[in-house]
Amino acid sequence: MINILSLGAGVQSSALLLMAYHGEIERPDHAIFADTGWEPQEVYTWLDKLENIVDIPVHRTSVGRRIQDDELRAKMRGHIADETLNRYITMPFYTRDKHGNVGMVQRQCTNEYKIQPLHKKIRELMGLKPRQWAPKTPEVELWFGISSDEASRMRMADKLYIVNHYPLVESRTSRVDCIAWLENCGYSDVPRSACIGCPFKHPVEWRLMKDNSPEEFTEAVAFDETMRNRGGDRGDLYLFRGAIPLAEADLSTLKDHGQLSLWDGECAGMCGV
């Protein structure tokens, strides 16, 4: 049995990898990070640091393209565009149609840019060649950094040769526990893994990006504006909740208005893996 950690590079999966490195839990044989090509620079910096800390092999994999480039070449069904583009939008944009109704595009990016590259790398680590039949019995234990407070996200594996494993749930370790453990061990700079232009970002996250990574925020605003009229029958596309242009969104905080904020923690978020 090969033990493989699906590394999201966020708090929980980073804590899981580091706990294994420090000998507090069983060690995985490998860790895999599926790269969409549009992670914040702080995520890539943290990955570099992780690889230098742990002696567990960390593999980076991808589809070989950047998600933002693919979206800029894509279209929604019903959109009159270059018919040679055989590609449709996969990100969960917010939409606003001509009647003002707000909706959301079905998310398909996690499967294409995270799950598929992950499973391709798993097959390589198993020694399987392209299109070779996989075993019908479990040969891989796939670890996920899902904490006990996210137990509802646990799933059965959809591959016969994989068994999903959730060490943090089994040990009743919450996200807060992970943050405390990381801080106690001197790992206080763990970022959240999510695309720069992920529509699931909380307004607080957009504000943090604007304040701490203005170049990346400017990039997200430009992407938001460029994608605006590519929604076809679904209407205009937006990155910000409520179908509001990111450049015009109110990102002010309670502190900006002279009020005490009761929440200064980082957004839990989820990228679906």
Backbone hydrogen bonds in HBPLUS format (Angstrom, degrees):
<---DONOR---> <-ACCEPTOR-->    atom                        ^
c    i                          cat <-CA-CA->   ^        H-A-AA   ^      H-
h    n   atom  resd res      DA  || num        DHA   H-A  angle D-A-AA Bond
n    s   type  num  typ     dist DA aas  dist angle  dist       angle   num
A0002-ILE N   A0139-GLU O   2.91 MM 137  6.31 163.2  1.94 146.5 148.5     1
A0141-GLU N   A0002-ILE O   2.79 MM 139  6.05 164.1  1.82 151.2 156.0     2
A0029-ASP N   A0003-ASN O   2.70 MM  26  5.19 141.9  1.84 130.2 142.2     3
A0030-HIS N   A0003-ASN O   3.24 MM  27  6.69 147.1  2.35 151.5 159.2     4
A0004-ILE N   A0141-GLU O   2.94 MM 137  6.21 164.9  1.96 156.0 160.0     5
A0143-TRP N   A0004-ILE O   2.67 MM 139  5.90 163.3  1.69 151.6 157.4     6
A0005-LEU N   A0030-HIS O   2.86 MM  25  6.23 164.6  1.88 145.8 149.1     7
A0032-ILE N   A0005-LEU O   2.85 MM  27  6.25 158.7  1.89 171.3 175.4     8
A0006-SER N   A0143-TRP O   2.89 MM 137  5.94 176.4  1.89 154.9 155.6     9
A0007-LEU N   A0032-ILE O   2.75 MM  25  5.38 149.9  1.84 140.1 147.4    10
A0014-SER N   A0010-GLY O   3.05 MM   4  5.79 148.7  2.15 141.9 151.4    11
A0015-ALA N   A0011-VAL O   2.89 MM   4  5.97 156.3  1.95 147.0 154.0    12
A0016-LEU N   A0012-GLN O   2.92 MM   4  6.16 154.9  1.98 148.2 155.5    13
A0017-LEU N   A0013-SER O   3.02 MM   4  6.23 159.4  2.06 144.7 149.1    14
A0018-LEU N   A0014-SER O   2.94 MM   4  6.14 163.6  1.97 151.8 156.5    15
A0019-MET N   A0015-ALA O   2.76 MM   4  5.86 153.1  1.83 150.0 157.6    16
A0020-ALA N   A0016-LEU O   3.11 MM   4  6.28 153.4  2.19 141.7 148.3    17
A0021-TYR N   A0017-LEU O   2.97 MM   4  6.26 153.1  2.05 142.8 150.8    18
A0022-HIS N   A0018-LEU O   2.88 MM   4  6.09 152.2  1.96 146.6 153.4    19
A0024-GLU N   A0019-MET O   2.89 MM   5  5.26 151.4  1.97 163.7 158.2    20
A0023-GLY N   A0020-ALA O   3.06 MM   3  5.05 156.0  2.12 101.9 108.7    21
A0031-ALA N   A0057-PRO O   2.89 MM  26  6.19 141.9  2.03 161.8 169.9    22
A0059-HIS N   A0031-ALA O   2.74 MM  28  6.11 169.6  1.75 161.1 161.1    23
A0033-PHE N   A0059-HIS O   2.74 MM  26  6.13 165.6  1.76 168.0 172.9    24
A0061-THR N   A0033-PHE O   2.93 MM  28  6.25 160.8  1.97 155.9 158.1    25
A0035-ASP N   A0061-THR O   2.77 MM  26  6.01 166.3  1.78 173.5 173.6    26
A0067-ILE N   A0036-THR O   3.04 MM  31  5.74 160.0  2.09 164.0 170.0    27
A0196-ILE N   A0038-TRP O   2.83 MM 158  5.95 156.4  1.88 172.2 172.3    28
A0043-VAL N   A0040-PRO O   3.00 MM   3  5.50 142.5  2.14 111.6 121.5    29
A0045-THR N   A0041-GLN O   2.90 MM   4  6.16 157.0  1.95 154.0 161.4    30
A0046-TRP N   A0042-GLU O   2.97 MM   4  6.04 151.9  2.05 134.4 141.7    31
A0047-LEU N   A0043-VAL O   2.89 MM   4  6.15 155.3  1.95 148.5 155.5    32
A0048-ASP N   A0044-TYR O   2.99 MM   4  6.22 159.3  2.03 146.4 151.4    33
A0049-LYS N   A0045-THR O   3.07 MM   4  6.35 152.6  2.15 142.4 149.9    34
A0050-LEU N   A0046-TRP O   2.81 MM   4  6.11 159.4  1.86 153.7 159.4    35
A0051-GLU N   A0047-LEU O   2.94 MM   4  6.15 165.4  1.96 155.2 158.2    36
A0052-ASN N   A0048-ASP O   3.19 MM   4  6.43 139.2  2.37 137.4 147.7    37
A0052-ASN N   A0049-LYS O   3.10 MM   3  5.15 126.7  2.39  95.7 109.7    38
A0053-ILE N   A0049-LYS O   3.01 MM   4  6.27 128.0  2.29 141.7 156.2    39
A0053-ILE N   A0050-LEU O   2.98 MM   3  5.04 135.4  2.19  98.3 111.5    40
A0054-VAL N   A0050-LEU O   2.98 MM   4  6.13 163.7  2.01 170.3 168.8    41
A0069-ASP N   A0066-ARG O   3.11 MM   3  5.45 124.4  2.43 105.6 118.9    42
A0070-ASP N   A0066-ARG O   3.16 MM   4  6.51 157.8  2.21 154.4 160.9    43
A0071-GLU N   A0067-ILE O   2.98 MM   4  6.23 159.1  2.02 152.8 158.2    44
A0072-LEU N   A0068-GLN O   3.11 MM   4  6.25 150.4  2.20 139.7 147.1    45
A0073-ARG N   A0070-ASP O   3.10 MM   3  5.20 140.8  2.26  98.4 109.9    46
A0074-ALA N   A0071-GLU O   3.11 MM   3  4.91 156.6  2.16  98.8 106.0    47
A0089-ILE N   A0075-LYS O   3.13 MM  14  5.60 144.6  2.26 126.5 131.8    48
A0079-HIS N   A0076-MET O   3.04 MM   3  5.50 154.7  2.11 136.0 136.7    49
A0085-LEU N   A0082-ASP O   3.04 MM   3  5.87 169.5  2.05 124.8 128.2    50
A0108-GLN N   A0090-THR O   2.87 MM  18  4.73 169.6  1.89 150.3 149.1    51
A0109-CYS N   A0090-THR O   3.24 MM  19  4.95 131.7  2.49 128.4 118.7    52
A0093-PHE N   A0091-MET O   2.92 MM   2  5.74 137.0  2.11 105.2  93.0    53
A0105-VAL N   A0093-PHE O   2.81 MM  12  5.32 161.2  1.85 157.2 163.8    54
A0094-TYR N   A0238-TYR O   2.90 MM 144  5.00 161.1  1.94 156.6 154.2    55
A0238-TYR N   A0094-TYR O   2.81 MM 144  5.00 140.9  1.96 148.0 152.4    56
A0095-THR N   A0103-GLY O   2.92 MM   8  4.92 161.7  1.95 119.7 121.3    57
A0103-GLY N   A0095-THR O   2.90 MM   8  4.92 152.8  1.97 127.9 135.1    58
A0096-ARG N   A0236-ASP O   3.10 MM 140  5.36 141.5  2.25 137.5 146.2    59
A0236-ASP N   A0096-ARG O   3.02 MM 140  5.36 139.9  2.18 150.8 138.9    60
A0097-ASP N   A0101-ASN O   3.03 MM   4  5.48 153.3  2.11 147.0 150.8    61
A0100-GLY N   A0097-ASP O   2.91 MM   3  5.30 163.7  1.94 116.8 121.2    62
A0112-GLU N   A0108-GLN O   3.27 MM   4  6.57 167.1  2.29 151.6 155.0    63
A0113-TYR N   A0109-CYS O   2.81 MM   4  5.70 171.2  1.82 157.8 160.7    64
A0114-LYS N   A0110-THR O   2.92 MM   4  5.09 139.4  2.09 129.3 137.4    65
A0115-ILE N   A0110-THR O   2.95 MM   5  6.35 160.1  1.99 152.2 158.9    66
A0116-GLN N   A0111-ASN O   2.90 MM   5  5.94 162.9  1.93 161.2 163.3    67
A0118-LEU N   A0114-LYS O   3.13 MM   4  6.12 150.7  2.22 140.6 149.4    68
A0119-HIS N   A0115-ILE O   2.97 MM   4  6.24 163.0  2.00 157.9 161.0    69
A0120-LYS N   A0116-GLN O   2.96 MM   4  6.16 150.8  2.05 148.6 157.3    70
A0121-LYS N   A0117-PRO O   3.02 MM   4  6.22 157.0  2.07 147.4 152.3    71
A0122-ILE N   A0118-LEU O   2.95 MM   4  6.25 152.0  2.03 145.9 154.6    72
A0123-ARG N   A0119-HIS O   3.03 MM   4  6.22 159.0  2.07 145.6 149.7    73
A0124-GLU N   A0120-LYS O   3.15 MM   4  6.47 149.4  2.25 139.6 147.9    74
A0125-LEU N   A0121-LYS O   2.93 MM   4  6.25 157.9  1.98 153.1 158.5    75
A0126-MET N   A0122-ILE O   2.95 MM   4  6.22 133.0  2.18 141.8 155.3    76
A0128-LEU N   A0123-ARG O   2.93 MM   5  5.30 158.1  1.98 162.1 155.7    77
A0127-GLY N   A0124-GLU O   2.93 MM   3  5.06 149.9  2.03 101.7 111.5    78
A0132-GLN N   A0129-LYS O   2.97 MM   3  5.29 158.9  2.02 134.6 134.6    79
A0139-GLU N   A0161-TYR O   2.87 MM  22  5.20 175.9  1.88 123.2 123.3    80
A0140-VAL N   A0161-TYR O   2.95 MM  21  6.19 142.1  2.10 152.8 164.6    81
A0163-VAL N   A0140-VAL O   2.84 MM  23  6.24 153.0  1.91 160.9 170.0    82
A0142-LEU N   A0163-VAL O   2.90 MM  21  6.07 146.9  2.01 139.5 150.1    83
A0165-HIS N   A0142-LEU O   2.79 MM  23  5.69 151.6  1.87 152.2 145.9    84
A0144-PHE N   A0165-HIS O   3.02 MM  21  6.39 143.2  2.16 165.0 176.4    85
A0150-GLU N   A0147-SER O   2.89 MM   3  5.37 159.1  1.94 116.6 123.1    86
A0148-SER N   A0173-THR O   2.88 MM  25  5.47 170.8  1.89 133.3 136.1    87
A0151-ALA N   A0148-SER O   3.41 MM   3  5.19 152.9  2.49 109.1 106.0    88
A0153-ARG N   A0150-GLU O   2.85 MM   3  5.79 170.6  1.86 133.7 136.9    89
A0154-MET N   A0151-ALA O   3.07 MM   3  5.56 168.1  2.09 117.2 120.3    90
A0162-ILE N   A0159-LYS O   3.15 MM   3  5.42 167.2  2.16 114.1 116.7    91
A0170-GLU N   A0166-TYR O   3.08 MM   4  6.34 164.7  2.10 157.1 161.8    92
A0171-SER N   A0167-PRO O   2.98 MM   4  6.17 146.9  2.09 144.5 153.0    93
A0173-THR N   A0168-LEU O   2.78 MM   5  4.96 168.9  1.79 157.8 158.2    94
A0172-ARG N   A0169-VAL O   3.03 MM   3  4.89 157.1  2.08 101.7 108.5    95
A0178-CYS N   A0174-SER O   3.02 MM   4  6.35 150.7  2.10 143.7 151.4    96
A0179-ILE N   A0175-ARG O   2.97 MM   4  6.32 158.4  2.02 152.6 157.7    97
A0180-ALA N   A0176-VAL O   2.96 MM   4  6.19 162.9  1.99 151.0 155.6    98
A0181-TRP N   A0177-ASP O   2.87 MM   4  6.07 158.0  1.92 149.1 155.4    99
A0182-LEU N   A0178-CYS O   2.92 MM   4  6.12 165.3  1.94 152.6 156.3   100
A0183-GLU N   A0179-ILE O   2.98 MM   4  6.17 163.0  2.01 149.9 154.5   101
A0184-ASN N   A0180-ALA O   2.92 MM   4  6.07 157.8  1.97 148.1 154.4   102
A0185-CYS N   A0181-TRP O   3.05 MM   4  6.25 137.2  2.24 142.8 153.8   103
A0185-CYS N   A0182-LEU O   3.19 MM   3  5.19 129.9  2.46  93.8 107.0   104
A0187-TYR N   A0182-LEU O   2.67 MM   5  4.82 156.2  1.73 155.5 147.1   105
A0186-GLY N   A0183-GLU O   3.08 MM   3  5.03 161.1  2.12 102.7 107.9   106
A0198-CYS N   A0195-CYS O   3.16 MM   3  5.02 156.4  2.22 115.5 110.9   107
A0201-LYS N   A0198-CYS O   3.25 MM   3  5.92 163.4  2.27 121.7 123.2   108
A0205-GLU N   A0202-HIS O   2.81 MM   3  5.23 124.9  2.12 110.9 125.5   109
A0206-TRP N   A0202-HIS O   3.12 MM   4  6.59 153.9  2.19 152.8 160.9   110
A0207-ARG N   A0203-PRO O   2.94 MM   4  6.20 154.8  2.00 147.4 154.4   111
A0208-LEU N   A0204-VAL O   2.90 MM   4  6.18 156.3  1.96 146.9 153.1   112
A0209-MET N   A0205-GLU O   2.92 MM   4  6.15 156.2  1.98 147.8 154.2   113
A0210-LYS N   A0206-TRP O   2.91 MM   4  6.14 158.4  1.96 146.9 153.1   114
A0211-ASP N   A0207-ARG O   2.92 MM   4  6.16 155.4  1.98 150.8 157.0   115
A0212-ASN N   A0208-LEU O   2.79 MM   4  5.79 164.3  1.81 150.5 155.6   116
A0213-SER N   A0209-MET O   2.70 MM   4  4.90 149.7  1.79 132.3 140.8   117
A0216-GLU N   A0213-SER O   3.01 MM   3  5.47 120.3  2.38 111.1 125.0   118
A0217-PHE N   A0213-SER O   3.02 MM   4  6.34 155.4  2.08 153.4 161.3   119
A0218-THR N   A0214-PRO O   2.88 MM   4  6.05 156.7  1.93 145.7 151.7   120
A0219-GLU N   A0215-GLU O   3.01 MM   4  6.23 148.2  2.11 139.6 148.4   121
A0220-ALA N   A0216-GLU O   2.96 MM   4  6.25 152.2  2.03 145.2 152.2   122
A0221-VAL N   A0217-PHE O   2.93 MM   4  6.22 157.1  1.98 151.3 157.5   123
A0222-ALA N   A0218-THR O   3.00 MM   4  6.20 160.6  2.04 147.7 152.5   124
A0223-PHE N   A0219-GLU O   2.99 MM   4  6.20 157.0  2.04 146.7 153.1   125
A0224-ASP N   A0220-ALA O   2.88 MM   4  6.05 160.0  1.92 149.0 154.7   126
A0225-GLU N   A0221-VAL O   3.00 MM   4  6.27 158.7  2.05 150.5 155.3   127
A0226-THR N   A0222-ALA O   2.97 MM   4  6.17 156.3  2.03 146.8 153.5   128
A0227-MET N   A0223-PHE O   3.00 MM   4  6.18 152.0  2.08 152.7 159.0   129
A0228-ARG N   A0225-GLU O   3.31 MM   3  5.23 152.8  2.39  98.7 106.7   130
A0230-ARG N   A0227-MET O   3.15 MM   3  5.55 163.5  2.18 128.7 127.5   131
A0237-LEU N   A0228-ARG O   2.78 MM   9  4.63 154.4  1.85 128.0 136.9   132
A0234-ARG N   A0231-GLY O   2.99 MM   3  5.27 145.5  2.11 141.5 134.9   133
A0235-GLY N   A0232-GLY O   3.18 MM   3  5.73 162.5  2.21 115.0 120.2   134
A0243-ALA N   A0240-PHE O   3.15 MM   3  5.86 129.6  2.41 141.2 145.6   135
A0248-GLU N   A0245-PRO O   2.93 MM   3  5.35 145.1  2.05 110.4 120.7   136
A0249-ALA N   A0246-LEU O   3.27 MM   3  5.10 155.8  2.34  98.7 105.8   137
A0256-ASP N   A0253-THR O   3.05 MM   3  5.17 124.9  2.37  96.6 110.6   138
A0257-HIS N   A0254-LEU O   3.00 MM   3  5.22 135.5  2.20 100.0 112.5   139
A0259-GLN N   A0254-LEU O   2.78 MM   5  4.95 162.5  1.81 144.0 139.3   140
A0258-GLY N   A0255-LYS O   3.00 MM   3  4.88 162.1  2.03 106.5 108.5   141
